[in-house]
Amino acid sequence: MSAPTTAAWPTPPKKRRMGDLLFAGATRTAASIILVALAGVAIFLTVEGLPGLTAPPERMGGEATFLAYVWPLVFGTLLAAFIALLIATPLSIGVALVISHYSPRRLAKPIGYLVDLLAAVPSVVYGLWGIAFVGPALVPVYRWLEENLGFLPFFSGPASGTGRTILTAGIVLAIMALPIITAICREIFAQTPTLHQEAALALGATRFEMVRMAVIPYSKSGIVSAVMLGLGRALGETMAVALVLSATRIVTWDVIASTSPSTIAANIVLGFPEATGLGVNVLIATGLVLFVITFAVNFTARLIVARSEKGLVR
């Protein structure tokens, strides 16, 4: 005979404490406020920017269509952001690895504090630094690039005599994005399981091999997130680019010439004081384009991070 079964008593639901309820309500409220603010920005840009899409040519710098007006600005924005990431990404990862795995603790903390302080410097200061120091210092470099690598479209010249080029703007943007990328990468590297690192070292791996085989693969999704946040800073930066660039609305791959592409943010800040009527709507429409680009970049980054995390779970 089978043993008699006893009915399991249902466990009474746990009573949630008042503090948990208040915290849950506060977090939901904060998340809702962020979504409402984001939706408000999108609605404002759409409503105010739509009239600018059909503005007359005199309101769009003589261009017949809005696409012809905004395309050089989109090109300049993406080019400046690409140059910034090309410089900032390896530099930030290297600095983060030095802080988390290579330098002694007494030296790592001051380096980390100094890198974090870069994020507190106003963008206007970066712009003035780019005009007064970085640009003039790079003029001999630009001339050398034109003389020795002028056969490449990136350095065809003529080289700028003031250093106010899209490459200078990209370097300044890289310094501005560096503390964001470094801070996130440093925290991600520090969260790598110690057992993974010790196992690699126990098998005879050098410190560099341990970082390459244990730290970097574990931190891949975090690195992507950090780079995308740095890209967001580079895409939306206004004052530093407006001060550094001697900008015009052109499309060119030459990064050392005095006539450089402008960015959407710099074009807005330089054109808004004198804009009236439909001219304001045109500038707002370009802001809508920048909003869509930034949203698409962040959405793509979240997809990459989610796919990487799913692969780690498997």
N, C-alpha and C positions, 0 to 999 in steps of 0.2 A: 504493500500500500504506500501510496505517496504521502509525504508529510503534509499536514494541513498548512495551508498558506495563511498568513496573517496580513490583513489589510494595512497598508502603510498610511499612517496618519499624515494628512496634508500639513506642510510646514506653513505657519502663519507668515504673511508678508512682513518684511522688516519695515519698521516705522522709520521714515527718513527724518533726520534731524533738521531743525530750522536753519542751521548754518548751511547745510547741503542744499536746501531748497533756495536760500537766498543767493548762494554762489551760482547755482545752475541758472536761476533767473537773470542774474547779472551778466553771465557769459552769453546767454541767448540775446539779451538786449544789446550787448556790445556788437555781436555778430550782425544783428538786424540793422543797427545804425550804420555799420560799414556798408552793407548791401544797399541801404537806402541812399547813402551818400554817393556810392558808385553809380546807382541808377539815376540819381539827380544830375550828376555830371554828364552822363551819357545823353540824357534827355535835353539838357541845356545846350550841349554842343550840337546835337542834331537839329533842334528847333531853330537856334540862332545861325547855324552854319548852312542850312539848306538854301536860303536866299543867295548865299555867296556862290553857289554852284553855277548859277545862271547869270552872274553879274556881267556887265559890259566890259569889253577889253580894257578900257581906261582904268578900271578898278582892279585889274589883274596884271598890271605891269605891261600892258599892251598885248598880252596873250589872248588868243581867240577862245580858248576853252580853259576850264579849271584844271583839267588834267595836265595840259601843257604848262600851267602856272605852278602846280604843286610838284610835278615830277622832279625837277632839279632840286627842290628842297628835300624830298624824300631820299634822293640819291645822296645828297650831302649828309643828311642825318645818319643814314646807314653806313656811309663810308667813314665818318668820324667815329661812330660807335665801334665799327669793325677794327679800326686802327687802335682804339683804346683797349679793346679786349685782347687784341693780338699782343699788346705790350703788357697789360695788367694781369692776364691769366697766369702765364708761367711765373711771373715775378711774385704774384700773390701766393701761389701754391708753394713756391720755394721759401718765401718768408714764413709761411705757416708751418712748413716742415721743420725749418730751423728752430722756430719757437717751441714746437711740440715734441721734437725727437732728437735734435742735434745739440742745441746750446744748453749749457747748465742752467738750473732754475734761477740762480741769482742774476743771470744775464737775460734769460728768456722773459721774465716779467717786465723789466724796463723796456725791452724791445716791443713787447706786446702793447704796453701803455703808449709808447711813442706812435706806433701804427694806428692805434685807436684814436689818438689825438688828431690825426690827419682828417678824420671825419668831421671834427668840430671846426675846421677852418672854413670861413665863408667863401662861397664861390667867387665873389668879387675879388677877394685876395688872391685866389688862384689865377683869375684873369689878369690882374695887375702883375703878378709874378711871371705869367706867360709873356706879357708884352715887354716888361722891363728886363727880364733875365733870359728866359728860355729861348725866345725868338732870336734876339741878337746873338746869343751863344751858338745857335744852330746855323747861322748864315754861312760860316766857312764849311760846315758839313754839307749844306745844300749845294754849295758851289762845287765841292768835290764830287758829290753824287751826279751833278749835271755833267761834269767833265769826264767822269770815268764810267758812269752807268746811264748816260743820256740816251742810249739806244733802247732802253726800257721805257714804256709809256708812263710809268710812275715817276720817272726822274728826267723827263725830256726837257723841262725848263721852259722859259728862262727862270733861273733860281731867284727867289725873292730876296731883295736887299734889306728887308726889315725882319724877315723870319715869321711874318704873320701869315701862316699857311695852314692848310687843313691837317698837315702832319703835326705841326706845333699844337694845334687844337686837340688832336688825338692824344698826344703825349700828356697834355694837361688833364684831359679827361681820364687817362689811365691812372694818373696819380690820385685823382678824385675817387675813382672806383676801387683803388687798391685796398683801402682800409675795410670796405664792406666785404670784398671777396676774401681777404685774409682772415678777418674775424670769424667768418662762418667756417672756412676751411680749417682753421685752427681748432675750433670746437669739435668739428667732425673727426679730425685726425685723433684728437684726444679720447674720443669714444670708441676707438678701435679696440676690440677685446684683447686684453693683455695676453691671454693664452695663445691667441693666434700669433702674436709677435714673438712670444717666447718659444713657441714651437718652431717657427721659421729660424730663429737664431740657434736653437738646439740642433737643428738639422744641418748647421754649418753655413747658413746664409750670412752674408755681410749685412751691415745696417742698411745699405742702399737696396740690396736685394730683398730684405725684409719689408722695407717701405714699398717697393715695387710689387711684391707678391701678396702682402697682407694688408697694408694700410690703404693703398690707392684703390684696389678693387672694392674693399668694404666701404670706402668713402665716395664712390663714384657718383651716386645720386645726390649727395650733399654738395659735391663740387659743381655739378650741373646747376643746382639751385643757387649757389653762390655766384656763379658766372652770370646767370640770368638776372639776379638782383643788381649786379654791377652793370649789366647791359641796360637795365632800366634807368640807372643813374646817368649813364652816358647818353641815352636817347633823349632824356628830358632835361638835360642841363642847358641853362639859358645864358646867364650872365658871363660865365667864363668864356664860352664860345663866342658870344657877341663881342667881347672885348678883344679876344685874340685874333679872330678872323678878319681879314680884309675881304669880306665875302661879297660875292655876286651870284645871281641865279643862273649858274651855268652847270653843265655836266662835263666833267673832265676827270681823267684818272691821274693827272699830274698832281702829286701831293706836295711839291716844293715850289710851285709857281705862286706869284703874287695874286693872281686872280683865282680864287678858290671857290668851291661850291659853298653855299650857305646851308644852314640847318633850319628845320621848321621852327624850333624854339627861338633861335636867334632872329629869324625873320619876323616872328611875332613881336618880340620885345623891341626890335628896332623900328618896326612899322606901325605899331599900335598908337604911339602918341600923335601921329599926324593923320591917322585913318579916320574917316567919317563915313556915315551912311553905309552903303554896301561894301565899302572897303573894310569896315569892321567885321561884317559877315564873312568876307573872304578869309580874313585872318582866323576867325573862329572855325571856319570850315577846314583850314589847314590844321588847327588844333584837334579837330575831330579825326583827321587822318592819322595824326600822331597818337591819339588815344587808341585807335583801332590797331595800329602797329604794335604798340606796347601791350595791349590786351592779347593780341595773337602770339607775341613772343612769350608772355607769361603762361598762356594756356598750353603752348607747345612744350614749354619747360616742365609744366606739371605732368603732362602726358609722359615725357621721358623719365621723370623721377618716379612716377607710379609704375611704369614698366620695369624700371631697374629694381625697385623695391619688390615687385612681384617675382622677379627672377631670383633675388636673394632669398625670399621665403621658400621657394621651391628647392 
